[in-house]
Amino acid sequence: MFEFAWPWLFLLIPLPLFVRYFLPRAHQQASAIRIPNLHGLSDGQRDARSRPVMWILLWLCWLLVVATVARPQWLGEPLPVRNEGREIMLAVDLSGSMEIADMALDGRNVDRLEMVKAVLGDFIERRKGDRLGLILFADTAFLQTPITYDRKTVQQMLDESVLGLVGERTAIGDAIALAVKRFKGKEETNRVLVLLTDGQNTAGNLSPDQALELAKAFDVRIYPIAVGAEEVVVDSMFGQRKVNPSRDLDVPLMQKLADETGGEYFRARSTEELERIYQLLDELEPVRGAEQQLRPRQALFFWPLSGALILLTLLSVMHYRPWRSQHG
C-alpha cells in the first residue's frame, strides 16, 4: 500500500501563486532590480518567463518538492508482533563499601562493583524481549535509566557508574521505594526488582520496612542479592589472619524483603553464585500483552527528490542558454 505520511502538506501547492499575485510590492521591487553589466542575463530571464515549457517545468519541480516533504512511503503487509516479556528494575549499590576488592573475576581480584558490572553485563545482554531499568543508590537513590527495551543504553549507564557518585552510605529503602514508584500504574507487568547491595540500610528518607510495605501494596517482587565474600586472608603484624569483609551485611533484612514479596534471596560470594539468578529469572512467566501488528515502512522520498533535482538541472541549462548565445 502506498501513502503519504503528511498528505496535508499538499495544501502548499498554491503557495507560488499566492506569492506572485498577492504580494505585488515584493514582485515589483524584485522586477526593478537591474544589473548593469549583465543585460544579457536579464533579457534571458524575461525570455524564460515567457516560455510555457519553463512554467510547466517549474510547476512540476514544485510539485515534486511538495511530494518529497509529504514523505511518500510504501507500507508492507501487517506482521504480528509478539508483545510479551518481563519488566525488571535493577538497583545497584554505589556505597563506599563496594570498593572492597574481595571478589575474583577471571583469575584476578576485583572490587565488588567491577564484578557486579561484569556479571550484570552478561545478564542484560540475555534479556532480549524484556524491559529493563536501572537505579543507582548510596546516600539516596536516583533513576539512571527508565524501563526500556534499549538494553545497550542500560548497559552503558551501568558501565559509566562510579563509586561515590551519590555518597558513601546505603539507602536501601529509597531504592525500593523508587522502583515501586516506577512500576506504579503499569498493569501488565511482572514488577521485578533485582536489588544488589553489600551492606545494611544507613541512609535515606524511607526505612526498608516502610519501603517493603509499599512493595507489597503494589505487588513488586524483590530479589535481593547480597554481594561480597565471607572470608578473606589478610596480612597483619602477627602473620596472616582471616577476616569477614561482609560483617556489616544485613542478611535478615535481605531475607525478609524476599520472603514477604514472593522473591528469593541470593548470597553472591562469587561470580558463579551471582550468575544463578539467570536460571530463576528465565523461569519467570513472561507477561503477555495485547496482540499488536507492525507494518514495515519503506521510505520513497528519494524518488520525487531525484526528479526535482533533475528538473532543476534542466531549468538551469535552459535559463542560461540565451545568455551564452549572446556572449558566445
N, C-alpha and C positions, 0 to 999 in steps of 0.2 A: 504494500500500500504506500502510495506517495502522498506526502502532505508538507505543508509549510508550518514550522513551529510558531512563527509570529505572522500570521496572514494579515493582521490589522495594519502592518507596515505598508501594504499596497495602497493605503489611503494617501501615501506620499506621492503617488504618480502625478497628480495635477500640480505639484509644487513648482515646477519650472514655469507653468502658465501663470501661476499666482505671482511669482517674482517678476515676470515680464510685463504683465498687464495691470497689476495692482500696486506696483512700486515704480511709477513713471519717473519720479525725480531721480532716483538712483540710476534708472535707464538713461535718462537724458544726460546726467553728469558723466556717465561712462562713455556715452557717444561723443561728448565734447572733447575728450582727451585726444590729443594729436601728438605724434612722434615725428619731429621734423625730418629726421634722417631715414625714416622707414615708410615713405609714402607708398611704396610698392606693397608692403605688408598690409597697410590699412586698406588699400584697394583690394587686396586678396581676401581680407576678412569680409568686406562688404560683398564681394563677389560670391564668397562661400555661403553667406546667409541667404543669398537669393536662389540657391540651388535646392530644389525639392529633395534630391538624394541626400544632401547633407543633413537636412532636417529629419528625414526618416532614420538615418543612421544615428543621429543624436538621440532621438526618442528611443530607438532600440537599445542604445547603450544605457540610457537612464532606466529603462525597464529591467535590464539585466542587473544593474546595480541594486535596484529595489528588491529584485528577486533574491539576490545574494544575501542581503541583510535580513530578509524574511526567513532565512535558514531552511532551505529545502532539505528534506531527508526522506529516506526510504525505511519504512517500518516492516520488519520481518514478521513471521508467524509467531503468535504468542507461545511462550515456553513456560511450563510450570516451574516454579521456584520452590525449593524445599525451605520452608520457613520454620526451622526448629533449632534449638541449641540451648546452651546453658548461659546464665549470666553470673559471672564470677568477679567479685571485687577482691583485689589483692591489697593487703595492708602491710607495709614493710616498716620495721623499726629502724630509725636512724639515730638512736641514742648513742651516747659515748661508749657504752659497753660493747657495741657491735664492732669495735675496732680490735677486740681481743683476738689474737691470732692462734686459736686453738682448734682450727679445722684443717683437714687435709684435702687437697684437690690436686689430682694428677701428680701425686708424689711429693708435693710441697706444702708447707704450712701457709695458710692464708687467713685473713681475718674473717669474721662471721659475715660481714656484708658482702665481701667478694664471693664467698661461697654461695650465699643466697642469690646473688646476681647470676652466677654461672648456672645454678640448677633451675632457677626460675626462667632463665632464657630458653632453655630446652622445653620447659613446661609451657611457656607462652607459645612457642613455635608449634606445639602439638595441639593447641586449642583451636583448630580450624573449624569454623562454623559456630564457635562460641563468641560471646561478647565479654570483653574484659575491661576492667577499670583498675586504676592504681591510686592508692592512698599512701602518703608518706607521713610518718608521725615521730615526734620526740617530745618537746615541751608542749606541743599542740599537734593537731592533725590537719592536713590540708589535702584537697583533691588535686592530684597531679595530672590524671587523665580520666575523663568521664567514661562511662561504659560505652564501648565501641567495638566494631568489628576490625578496626585498624590495629592489628597486633604489632605491626612494625613501630607504630608510634608509642604503644605501651612499652615495648622493649627499649626503645630509645630513651624514654623518660626514666626508666629504671636504670639504664646504664649511666645516665648523667647524674643520678642522685649521689650525694656525698655526705659523709658523716658531719654532724654539726650544722647541717643546713637549717634545722629548726630547733636547735638547742641540744642539751645533753641528757635530759631526763626522759621519762617514758609515760606518755599519755594514752594508755590502752583504752580507757573509757571513751575518750574523744574520738579515737579511731573507729570504734564500733558504732558510736552514735552517728558519725559522718557517713559511714557505709549504710546504715539504716535509712538515713535521710535520702541518699541517692536511690535506694530501692523503693522508697515510698511512692505510691501511685502507679507502680508497674504491676499489672495484673498477672500476665502470663510470664512468669519468671521463676527460676529456682531460688533466687535470693541467697546466694552462697558467698560467704566471707571467709577468705583464707587469711588468717592473722599470723604473721611471722614476727616473733619477738624473742628476746633473750633475758628478760628481766621481769620486774613487777611494776605495777602502776605507781608512779611517783609524781605525776603532774596531771594537768588537765582541768577542765571545768566540770566534767562528769566523772563520777566514780564508776568502776567496772560493773558494780551491781545495778546502778541506775541505767547504764547502757545496756546491760543484759535484759532488763525489763522491757526496754524499747525493742530490742531484737526479738524477744518472744512475742511482743504485741504485733509485730509486722512480719512474723514468720521468716526471719532471717536465720539461716543455719550457719553456725560458726565452726570453722575447722582451725583450732589454734595449733601452731607449730612452734614448739619451744626449741630454739636454736642454741647450740653450744655444747662443748664436751663436758663430761662429768669428772674427768680426771686427766691431768697433765703433769709431767715431771719437770720440775724447775730446779735450777742450781741455787744453792744458798751457801752461807759460810760454814755450815755443818755438813755439806755434801748435797746430794740430790734428795728431793722430797716430793711427794705427790700432793697436789692441791686440787680443789674443785672450783674451776672458774665460773661455774653456773650456780654457785651457792645462793645467789640472790633471786634465782628463778622462782616465780610463784606458781608451782605445779598445781596446787589445789585450785587456784583461780582458773588455770587453763582447762582443767578437767571439768570444772563447773560450767564454764562457758560452752563446752562441747556437749555435755550431758543434758543441759536444760534447753538447748536449742535443736537437738537432734543431729549434731555434727559428730566429729570424732577428734580426739586429742592425739597429736603426734609428738614424739620426742626425737628430735633430729640431732643426734650426737655425731653423725657423719653424713657424708653426701648420699650414701646408699639409703640411709633411713629417710632422708628428706625426699628422695625420689619415690618412696612408697605411696605418696599421695596421688601419683599418676593413676594407679590402678583404681583407687577409690573414686576419684572424680570421673574417670571414664565409665564407671558403673552407674553414675547418677543418670536418672531418666531425663533425656532432653525434653524441653518444653516445646510442644507443637503449637504454633500459632496459626492464624487464619491462612488458608492457601492463597498464594499470590501468583500472578503471572507477569512475566517480563517479556517485552517485545524488543528485540535487537534493533538498534537505530544506526543507520549509516548516513553520515553527513554527505550532502551533494552540493554544497555551496560553491565548490571549486569549478563546477561546470558553468553556471552563469557568470562567475567572476572571470573565468578564462575568456568567455565570449565578449565580456565588456572590455577586457584588455585588448583583444584583437580589434574590436571596433574602434577603440581609442587610437590604436596604431594606424589603422586605415584613415581615420579622420585627420590625423596629424599629417599624413602624406598628402591627402587631398587639400588640406588647409594651406600648406606651404608651397604647393606646386606653382600657383600663379606668381608668387614672389620670386621663385627660382627662374621662371621663364622670363621675367622682366629684367633680371640681373645676370642672365646667362651670357 
